[in-house]
Amino acid sequence: MSPISPKGEAGRTKGSGGIILTWLPRLAWGVAIFMVALVVYIFYERPPVVFSAYFPENQVPVQAPVQTAQPLAAKVDMPDFEAAAPVNAVLRTINLHTLIPDRPRSTADSYTVEKGDSLFGIAKFYDLKPATVLWANYDTLNDNPNELSIGEKLRIPPTDGIFYKWKEGDTLEKVAETYKAKVKDILTWPGNKLDLLYPQIKAGTYIMIPGGWRVTNAWLIPTMWRANSGASRGINPGCVTTGTAVGGGYFVWPADNHYLSGNDYSEIHLGIDIAAGEGAPVYAADTGVVVYAALISGGYGNMIMIDHGNGFTTVYAHLSSFLVSCGQNVMRGQQIARAGSTGNSTGPHLHFEVRQNGAFINPWYVLP
């Protein structure tokens, strides 16, 4: 056998297997050294909780990061699970219109007259003019606010104007002209529900004429004049007026109360309704002669009329009883009757009128 040369032995040592055996330990040591260095760096910069607990003197104060979750190493106690108990509560529906005022009406309402009502009070409640309510109920009131009676049903228009019942042969142009209104306002009123291009209105249908106006029919008691005045005593031909007293033109309140309990003076109510209970005293507003003291039609009930001999005449209506008679002289402030609720009246009060030379004037102009 030939001897093995040293060169050949070395060649086998440095082969592929020899290279792995030579570098593997070196690689392992390198990785170990790197890991140790990494642990030392982390320990120095941010000591773990587990080390800090055993070596507090080695802690380095650092600002804790802002976080809401607990560190993974910390123990967090969780609450015990409990099943939800049934909730006993009242379900409330949210009212989105609590602070929103009532919207304007577009249709008419129906109102039943109660004790103590007046046309003015009803109109004020609905924020309407008294004439609007009066005109809408001509079939029952006949343009006379004193015809109001308890239990009566009134039509209450949705806005001021004429609440009109359409007749056969009517046209928008004709109706608008009659009631001093505009065709456009009638067409566009929501409650009328009219087709703007082809409006069709059936006879008997009520429509609203916003802003409409008409003359109120006269319902007033004519003025009585004393004998030898040149005027007729038409309302009471049997009354003999022999008195001669003349007023001074200065008026006092005809009742103890100096405020109203019903209708005020207006174009449809040419007097004032003064607050007065049943049986309350009624006084002559000025010196004069009684020219009427009896029951009368027109809703006045028991009425007294005094001619003051100077162009002024006063009327006192809805009385419960009389304390003077026709033709008698009376003095300013003298009690002439007791207040009541006769005629068409929903409650005790005194209806008081002042007329000058046959024309009605506002009592507020002459009362102190």
QUIPE-V199040 format. One record per run of one state. SS is the DSSP state (~ for helix, > for strand, _ for the rest). FROM is the first residue (numbers start at 1). LEN is the number of residues. If there is no record, write none. Layout:
{{SS FROM LEN} {SS FROM LEN}}
//
This chain:
{{_ 1 5} {~ 6 8} {_ 14 2} {~ 16 30} {_ 46 3} {~ 49 6} {_ 55 1} {~ 56 3} {_ 59 50} {> 109 4} {_ 113 6} {~ 119 7} {_ 126 4} {~ 130 7} {_ 137 1} {~ 138 4} {_ 142 3} {~ 145 3} {_ 148 5} {> 153 4} {_ 157 4} {> 161 5} {_ 166 6} {~ 172 7} {_ 179 4} {~ 183 6} {_ 189 1} {~ 190 3} {_ 193 13} {> 206 5} {_ 211 49} {> 260 1} {_ 261 5} {> 266 1} {_ 267 2} {> 269 1} {_ 270 2} {> 272 4} {_ 276 5} {> 281 3} {_ 284 4} {> 288 9} {_ 297 4} {> 301 7} {_ 308 4} {> 312 11} {_ 323 6} {> 329 2} {_ 331 4} {> 335 6} {_ 341 8} {> 349 8} {_ 357 2} {> 359 3} {_ 362 1} {~ 363 3} {_ 366 3}}
//
